[in-house]
Amino acid sequence: MDQIRKATMDDTNRMHQLINAYADEGKLLHRTLSSIYENLQCFYIAEIDGEIVGTVSLHILDKELAEVRSLTVSSECFGNGIGKRLVNAVIEETKTLGVTSLLSLTYQVGFFEKCGFTLIDKRTLPMAKIWKDCVHCSKYSNCDENAMIIHVS
């Protein structure tokens, strides 16, 4: 049986492995276990037959904007719709919270287009995002990620 569910403390070691495997490839920012613990309530995981095969988190930036973060799917599960199901869980939570737009900074433009996101100019992002997160990224001065957004309400 497979499911998308909120993450629990029992999931954190596997989440850490998945996220940092992507980070080692330069696709995500590294996360410490401490960071995962501190933000656990923001995470969903995908599980198949009791094994965690994907992660995603929702990060609220302000009253009108949230961000998809730490989206992972284990390589053996690519193409099975797990990533889209994880993103849909975050979209639904964004709607429930009353946040109007959801942002993704990504290299996976085609995937996020299939999820309903559209490309935007990174220069339109609020300074709260830039100064809170981007300024600490090693790619800050030469960011090659694409900014994408979906309006959810």
C-alpha positions in Angstrom: 0.0 0.0 0.0 1.2 3.5 -0.7 0.3 6.8 0.9 1.1 10.4 1.3 1.0 11.4 5.0 2.4 13.9 7.5 5.9 13.1 8.6 6.7 11.8 12.1 9.9 11.6 14.2 10.3 8.0 13.1 10.7 9.2 9.5 13.5 11.7 10.1 16.6 9.6 9.4 15.3 8.4 6.0 14.1 11.9 5.1 17.6 13.2 5.9 19.1 10.6 3.6 16.8 11.4 0.7 17.1 15.2 1.0 20.9 15.2 1.3 21.3 12.8 -1.6 19.6 15.4 -3.7 21.7 18.1 -2.1 24.9 16.2 -2.9 23.9 16.4 -6.5 23.3 20.2 -6.2 19.5 19.9 -6.6 18.5 21.0 -3.1 20.0 22.7 -0.1 21.4 20.4 2.5 19.4 19.9 5.7 20.6 18.9 9.1 18.7 16.5 11.2 18.1 19.4 13.6 16.5 21.4 10.8 14.3 18.5 9.9 13.2 18.1 13.6 12.5 21.8 13.9 10.4 21.8 10.7 8.9 18.4 11.0 5.3 19.7 11.1 5.9 21.2 7.6 6.8 17.8 6.0 4.9 15.2 4.1 6.4 11.9 3.1 5.5 9.3 0.5 5.5 5.7 1.7 5.2 2.5 -0.2 4.9 -0.8 1.7 6.3 0.9 4.8 9.3 2.4 3.0 9.7 6.2 2.7 10.3 7.0 -0.9 9.7 10.8 -1.0 9.6 14.0 0.9 8.2 17.5 0.5 7.7 20.4 2.8 5.7 23.6 2.9 7.3 26.8 4.1 5.2 29.9 4.6 7.0 33.1 3.5 4.3 35.6 4.2 0.5 36.0 4.2 0.2 35.5 0.4 3.2 33.3 -0.5 4.4 29.8 0.5 7.2 27.7 -0.9 7.5 24.0 -1.9 10.8 22.8 -0.4 12.8 19.5 -0.1 10.9 17.7 -2.8 12.5 14.3 -3.3 11.5 10.9 -4.8 13.8 7.9 -4.6 15.3 7.1 -8.0 13.6 3.7 -8.0 10.2 5.3 -7.9 10.6 7.9 -10.6 7.7 8.1 -13.1 5.1 6.7 -10.7 3.3 10.0 -9.9 4.7 10.2 -6.4 6.3 13.7 -6.9 3.0 15.1 -8.2 1.1 13.6 -5.3 3.5 15.2 -2.8 3.2 18.6 -4.5 -0.6 18.2 -4.6 -0.6 17.6 -0.8 1.3 20.9 -0.3 -1.1 22.7 -2.7 -4.0 21.5 -0.7 -2.5 22.6 2.6 -1.6 25.9 1.1 -5.3 26.4 0.2 -6.5 25.2 3.6 -4.2 27.8 5.3 -5.5 30.6 3.1 -2.2 31.4 1.4 -2.9 32.4 -2.2 0.3 31.5 -4.0 2.9 28.7 -3.9 6.4 29.2 -5.1 9.0 26.6 -6.3 12.7 27.3 -7.0 13.6 24.4 -9.2 15.6 22.9 -12.0 12.6 20.7 -12.8 10.6 23.1 -15.0 8.7 20.5 -16.9 7.6 18.6 -13.8 6.3 21.8 -12.1 4.5 22.9 -15.3 2.6 19.5 -15.2 1.6 20.4 -11.6 0.2 23.7 -12.8 3.1 26.1 -12.0 4.3 28.8 -14.4 7.7 30.5 -14.7 8.2 33.9 -13.2 11.1 36.3 -13.0 13.2 35.7 -9.9 13.6 39.4 -9.5 9.9 39.6 -8.6 10.3 37.5 -5.5 9.8 39.3 -2.2 12.8 40.5 -0.3 11.7 38.3 2.6 12.5 35.2 0.6 15.8 36.6 -0.7 17.2 37.7 2.6 15.9 34.8 4.6 17.1 31.9 2.5 18.8 32.8 -0.8 21.4 35.0 0.7 22.8 31.9 2.6 23.0 29.7 -0.6 26.3 29.0 -2.2 24.7 29.9 -5.6 23.4 33.2 -4.4 25.5 35.4 -6.7 25.0 33.0 -9.7 21.6 31.4 -9.1 20.6 29.0 -11.9 17.3 27.8 -10.5 14.0 28.7 -12.1 11.3 30.5 -10.1 7.8 29.0 -10.7 4.5 29.9 -9.1 0.9 28.6 -8.9 -2.0 30.6 -7.6 -4.1 28.3 -5.4 -7.2 30.4 -4.5 
